[in-house]
């Protein structure tokens, strides 16, 4: 059995945000392999987040971000289960990060479930009428359209957008925070304003 040092535990905690004992157990289970321990903690975090996703989240914060120069701004409502969590630095940082994301990448919807059915159908029709897909067999055409829709979701849906220059999306960022904070977290709504832009 590999020796697990306090330094290894601290390093894993910094990478994942998991608790010290969880990090130590993950390192013990993976024989001291940090990469495998990270994967194990993420898997457990996803499982913990999935369990919490059904719980009601009605507390939280409305966060703001106004970009330097005052030409772009965003409001975002992020809910959690208790006002205690809403007051923590970690939750407040998450809300601010999400407001910056909205201001910077200008999503239109929280996720694909919030896209109006008529707009989604219009997008599918547009993609199926495209000359690149029209001549393909039906099953290949469906796969191409699905792929193009997923690409479009990354542009217009906040939760599907890549988070800054990290290698994960906003949905995974929130899932990680659910795992570390221990409560369900929901992005309820947002609004983005740009100077001179029509509604």
N, C-alpha and C positions, 0 to 999 in steps of 0.2 A: 504494500500500500504506500502510495506517495505521501511525502510529508507536505502538509498544507501550511504554508507560512502566513503570518498576519499580512504581509505585503501582498501576497497573491489574493487574499480575501479582499483587501482594500482596492486592489486594481480591478477585480471583478465587480465590486460594488460601484466603482466609478463608471465602468462600462455599461452596467445594466440598471443601476438605481435600485436594485433589490436589497433587502435587508441583509445585515452581516451574517446571521445564522443561515439564511437561505443560501447565501454565496458559499459559505463554508461547506454546507451539506452538498451543494452542487459540485464543488471541487472534489469532495471526498468520493462522490458517486462516479465521477468521471476520471478518477485517478490523477487529479491535478492538471488535467488538460483544460486550459482556460477557454479555448474556442468551443469545445464540447459543452463546458459548463455554461457559457453564454447561450448556446442553442437550447440547452435544457431549461435554463431560467426563462428564456423567451417562450418556449413551449408551455411551461407552467403558467407564465404570465397571461398568455393567450387563453388558457383554460380558465384561469381565475377571472379574467375579463369577461369571458363568455358567460360565466355563472352570474356575474354582477349585471350584465346588460339588461336583464328583465326588471331590475329594481327601479323604482320611480325616482327621478331626479328633478326636484322642483326648486332647490336652493341654487346658489351659484352667483355669478357676477355678469355684469354687462361691462365689457372692456372696450377701450378706445385706443386708437392710434392715429395720430396726425403726422404725416410725413414732413420732414424739414421743408420749410417754405410754405407750408399750409395749403398746398394745391391738391393733395389727396388725403383722404381720411377714411376710417372704418370704425363701425360699431359691431360688436359681436356678443351674443348672449350664449354663455356656456353654463350648463347646469350640472350640479352634483347633488348628492343626497342630503348633506347637512351644511348648515352655515359655518360650522367649525372648520370643515375642509375648505370652504370658499374663502376663508380668511388666511389660509396657509400660503406661504411664499411660493411653494411649488405650483399650487393651483393658479395663483395670480400670474405667475410667469407663463403658464400654459395659455391662459386667456390672452395675455399680451402677445405671445407668439402667434396665436391664431388671428388676432386683429392685424398684425403686421403681414401675415400671409394673405389675408383678404385684401388689404391695401395694395400689396405688391403684385399679386397674381390675378386679381380681379375675377374670382369664381362667380358663377351665376346662381348656383344651387348648393345646398349642403351636401347632398349625395344624389345618386341616380333616382332614388325613390321620390325625390322632391321635384323632378323634372315633369312638367305637365305632359299628360299622355299624348295630346295632340302634337306637341313639339317633338316628342320622342318618335312618334310615327312619321312625322314629316322628315326627320333626320334619316330614319331607316329607308324611306322612299327615295330620298335624295341619294343615299349610298347605293341602293340597289339599281338606280337608274344610271349610275356612273358607268362610263364606257369600259373602265378597267374591270368591273365586276359583271356587267351585263352578259358578256359572252361565255362566262364560266358555267360549269355544271352546278345544279342547285345546291348540293351539299358543300361544295367549295365556296360558292357565292355566300352561303350562310356563315361560314367560318370567316370569310373576308369581312363581311358586314359586322359580325361580332367583334372582330379585332379592331375595326375602325371605330365602332361605338366605344370600346374600352379606351381607345386613344382619345376620343372626344371627351369622355368622362374626365380624363386627367386634365383637360383644359378647363372644363366648366363646373366640375364638382369639387368643392373644397376638400372633402375627405379623400378623394382620389388623387389630388395633386401631390407631387413630390414635395417633401418638407425641406425647404432651403436647399442646401447642397448635400444633404444627407442621402443615404441610400435607402430611405424608407419614405412612405407617404404619410399624410396627416392622420389617416385612420390608424396606422400603426403607432404614431406618436401618442394618440389618445389612448390606445390600448395599453401602451407601456405605462402611461400615467395612471390608468385604472389599476394596473397591477401593483404599482408602488404606493399609490394613495389609499387604495382599498375601497373605493366607492365607484359607483357607476358615474360616468361623465358623458354628457350629451351636448353637442353643438345644436342649439335650438334654432337660431336664425342669425343673420348678419345683414349689414347694409354697407355699401361702399359709395363714397362720394368723391367726385373729381370736379374741380373747379371748371365751370363753363359747360359741363356735360349735361345733355338733356336726359330726362327721366325715361 
